[in-house]
Amino acid sequence: MPVYRSFNQEALDQQYNVRAGIPDHLEIFARWSQTSAQFRRDHTVNENVRYGADEKQMLDFFPAKDKGRPVLIFIHGGYWQSLDKSDFSTVALPYLEANINVAVVNYRLAPSVRMGDIVLDNIQAIAHLYRNAQTLGLDRDAIYVSGSSAGGHLTAILAGTDWTKHDLPANVVKGACAISGLYDLEPIRLCYLNNAVKLNEREVADFSPKFHLPSTVLPFILTVGGDESDEFHRLQAEYQTLLNNHGLDVRIVRQRDGHHFDAVDRLGEVGGALSQAVIDMIRA
């Protein structure tokens, strides 16, 4: 019996169970942790910058060579319930080489908090960067956001946030790059992931990016691994159409292959199509 679109429960769970489709995911996580730790040893970083009182409300800030440069924020995935900023330091490399600051954000995780708390954490992280731009040496009028999977969802919801409600300019986010994003939370509510995330129908409406499109015009990059499940490709295609119909400029970086975690690695590849698209967006 279908529980979502044409999927029964088992099929829907399979569409979103990315780890099950990547047998070596634990080795990938170990590689991320090890290479990121080495990256922090090799590069200047202001670790654990607090934007809130909780131990998870921190970010790592990698300064550009020069003061007053743009900043690219990266929000990690993990289906809002796992992983850590310390696993993703290496995504900063192409942008540091392009003289762009990078901030890698942590946030509180489910099931200890709800989706609204997670979204608010990331809003507060951006607000902290904006309000402390001079101290950090960044251009507060050049804040760009990126993220993968759950981080792609958060990137999109931040792009659609009414920033004036947080005493910030409406256009505080100048551009966005969402990788393998989750732009509709209804299938998450209906699949196994909701055992931890615990979404209800109200939260699906409040925090699905498809219902909260940007109120300001900004460039958007969307990408998804070529070998990812049909649902990830469908979500991106649907969201692209909504953004286009809303008058936004959307660039699709097509990946001919690659699973869910390959797509993250490509954000940190120097000279790669995805990292170059992000750099071009920032430079424009």
N, C-alpha and C positions, 0 to 999 in steps of 0.2 A: 504494500500500500504506500503510495507516495506521501512523503512528509514535506517535501519542498520541490517545486517544479516537478520533474519526472522522477526524482530520486526517492527511493525508499531509504530507511534509516542507515542501513549498511553502506549503500552507495554514496549518500551524502557525507557520511563520516569519512569515507575513503577520499572524496574530493578534497577535503580540507586537512587530512592527516598527512602533512608534508613529510614528517619524519619517517613515517612508515615506508614512503617511497624513496627514501635516501638511506640505504643500509649503512653507509659509513658516516652518518651524521654525528656520532659521538667523536669520531676522529676529526671531523671538520671543526666541531666546537673546541676540541683540544688545540688544534692548529690555530684557530682564532685567538684563543687565550694566550698561547705562547708567543705568537708573532706580535700581538698587540703589546704584551709586556716588554718585549725587546724594542718595539717601536718607541714606547715611552721612555726607555732608557737612552735611546739614540736621539731623541728630539726634545726640544724645550716644550714643557707642558705645565700648565697650572692645574694640578689635579684636585678633584673634590671641591670645586667652587660651590658653595651652598647657595641655593635659591629658596630654600625652605628649611623648616626645623627637623624634618624626618631624615634619617640617614640615607634614604634613597633619593632625596631631593637635592641632588648634586649633579654637576657636570664637569667634564674635563675640557679645558680650553687650550688649544694649540695655537699660539700666536703666529701671525704672518711675519715676514721679515721686516715690513714697514708698518708704522702706526697709521691708523685711519683707513684701514682696508676693509673690504666686505667680510662678512662671516657666513659660512655655511654650517647650519645646524644639522646634525644627524641624530635620528631617533631610532633606536634598535627595535627589532621585532621580538618574537617569542610568544606570540598570541596573548599579549598583555599579562603574562603570568610567569615568564622565565627570561633568562639571559641578563646581560649586564653591560653597561657602557664600556667596561674594561675589556670586553671581547672584541671591540670594534675600533680600536685606535688607528689601525692601519688604513681605514677609509680616508684618513686625513691627507695621505701622501700626495696625490695629484694636486690638491688645492693649496697645500703649503708650497709646493713647487711653483704654483701660479701666483704666489704672494696673496693668498686668501686665508683668513683665519678659519678655524674649524672648532666647533663646540659639539661634543658628544654627550648626550643627555641621558641621565638615569631618571626613573620615575617609580612611584610605588606600584606594586603589582597585585593582581588578583591572585587568590580570592580575599586577600586582606582588605582590599578597597574595591569600590565599584567603578564603572567606566567613567562616571562624571568626575571622580577624584583623579583618575589617570589623565583625563583631558585637562583638568585644571592644573595639574602639575606641569604639564608641558606649556600651557599658557604662562604660568609663573616663570618658567625657565626663560622664555622669550622676553617677558617683561624685565627680568633681571638683566639680561644682556643689553636690552635697550637702555635701561636706566643707569647701567654701570659701564656704558660704552667708553667713556673717556678714561676711566680707570683701567679697563681692559685693553684699550688702544684700538678699538674697532669703530667702523662707521655705522652708527645706529640707523642710518637711512639706507643701509644696504644689507638687510637681514634676509637670508634665503634658508629654506627649510627642506630637508630631505629625510627619507626614512624607508624602511623595508618591512613588508608584511604588516604586522600591527603598527609598526612605525610608519608605513605607507598610509594606513588608515589615519593615524594621528597627524601626519603631514597634511592630508586632505582636509581633515576637520579643522586644523589650525588655519588653513588657507580660507576656510569659510567662516571663521570666527568673527563676531562683531567686536572688534578690538576697542571700540569707543566705550564699551561697557567696562573695560579694564583700564580706562584713562590713558589709552594709547592711541596713536593715529590709526585711522581705518585701514591704511595701507602699510602697516608696519611690516608685514610679510611681502617682500618684493618679488618672490618667485618660489616655485615649489617643484620638487622631483619626488614622485611616489613610485616605489618599486614593489611590484607584487602586492598592491594595496587591497584592502578590504573595504570597499566603498558602500557596501550594504551589509548591515549587521544581522539582518533577518536569518540568513543561513547559519550564522554563528549561534544565534539563539536556539536554533532547531537541531544543531549537531552536538556531538560529544563534547566539544570545547566549552559548552555552556555549563558543564559541571563545575568548572572553575570560575568562568567569567560571570555567570549568573545574570545575564541580561534579561530584562523584561521588555514587554512591547513598548512601553514609554521610552525606555533607554534606546531601543532600536530607532525610534523616531527622532529622539534628541541628538543622537550621536552617529547616525549614518551620514557620511559625506554627501551621498546622492540627494539628501534632503536639505543640505546646507551648502549651497554653492557660493563661491566668493562674491562679495558685494563690490569689490574693486577689480579692475582689470589687471591681471598679472600673468606672466608666462608660466606654463605648466609643462613638465616633462613626465611622461608615463612610460613605464617599461615593465615587462614580465618575462621570466625565463621561458625560452622556447619549448621546453619539455614539461612545463608545469601543467596542472590539471585544467580541464575544460572550464571549470568554474572561475579560476583566476583569470583566464583569458576573457571569459564573458564579462566578469566584473569590470575589467579595464575597458573593454569595448563600450559597455553601457555608460560608464563614467565619462569616457572621452566624448561620446555623443552629447551627454548632458552639458559638459563644459563648452563644447563647440556651439551648441544651440544657445548657450548663455553669453556668447560673444567672446570667449577666451581663446587665446592662441595656445594650442596644444601641440607639442612635439612628441611623437612616438619614437622611441629608440627600440628598434626591433632586434630581438635576440633570436637567432636561428636555432639555438639549442640552449641547454643549461637548465638545471633544476632550481629550486627555490633558493638555495644557498649560493649557487653560482651567481645568481643575479645580484646578491649583496657584494660579493667579491669584485664584480665588475665596476661598482661605484668607486672602488679604490685602485683600479688599474690605471697607471700612468699611460696616457696616450690611447686609452680605450675609448670606444664610441660613446659609452655612457658618461664617463668622467669628462670627456671633452665637451659633450653637450651641456653638462652642468656648468663647466667653466665658461663656455660661450654665452650661456644665459646670464651669468653673473657679469661678465664683461660688457654685455650689451646694455 
